[in-house]
């Protein structure tokens, strides 16, 4: 019985949270989209740098 009551609390909170959603201005949506693109660019640059460092280490180890 206690577990059933405890299970209702998170369900009620999630249900309430899904109903209380405000409209987001278009400027905010655009800014988030731009940040996502910038983040992808930075992540790609970091990945390429890591691969380059590992390749250089691999080549030096073979010599």
C-alpha positions as CSV (number, residue, x, y, z in Angstrom):
1,X,0.0,0.0,0.0
2,X,2.8,2.4,0.9
3,X,4.6,1.6,-2.4
4,X,1.5,2.4,-4.4
5,X,1.3,5.8,-2.7
6,X,4.9,6.5,-3.2
7,X,4.5,5.6,-6.9
8,X,1.7,8.2,-7.3
9,X,3.9,11.1,-6.2
10,X,6.3,11.1,-9.1
11,X,3.5,10.3,-11.5
12,X,1.6,13.3,-10.3
13,X,4.6,15.6,-10.5
14,X,5.4,14.5,-14.0
15,X,1.8,14.9,-15.0
16,X,1.7,18.4,-13.6
17,X,5.1,19.3,-15.2
18,X,3.9,18.2,-18.7
19,X,0.8,20.5,-18.4
20,X,2.7,23.6,-17.4
21,X,4.7,24.4,-20.5
22,X,5.1,28.0,-21.6
23,X,5.5,29.2,-25.1
24,X,9.2,29.8,-26.0
25,X,9.9,32.9,-28.0
26,X,11.3,32.5,-31.5
27,X,14.6,34.3,-30.5
28,X,15.3,31.7,-27.8
29,X,14.6,28.8,-30.2
30,X,16.9,30.3,-32.8
31,X,19.6,30.9,-30.2
32,X,19.4,27.2,-29.0
33,X,19.6,26.0,-32.6
34,X,22.7,28.2,-33.2
35,X,24.3,26.9,-30.0
36,X,23.6,23.3,-31.1
37,X,25.4,24.0,-34.4
38,X,28.4,25.7,-32.7
39,X,28.6,22.8,-30.2
40,X,28.7,20.3,-33.1
41,X,31.5,22.3,-34.7
42,X,33.5,22.3,-31.6
43,X,32.9,18.6,-30.9
44,X,34.0,17.8,-34.4
45,X,37.2,19.8,-34.1
46,X,38.0,18.1,-30.8
47,X,37.4,14.7,-32.2
48,X,39.6,15.4,-35.2
49,X,42.4,16.7,-32.9
50,X,42.2,13.6,-30.8
51,X,42.4,11.3,-33.8
52,X,45.4,13.3,-35.1
53,X,47.3,13.0,-31.9
54,X,46.6,9.3,-31.7
55,X,47.7,8.8,-35.3
56,X,51.0,10.7,-34.6
57,X,51.6,8.6,-31.5
58,X,50.9,5.4,-33.5
59,X,53.2,6.5,-36.3
60,X,56.0,7.4,-33.9
61,X,55.6,4.1,-32.1
62,X,56.1,2.2,-35.3
63,X,59.4,3.9,-36.2
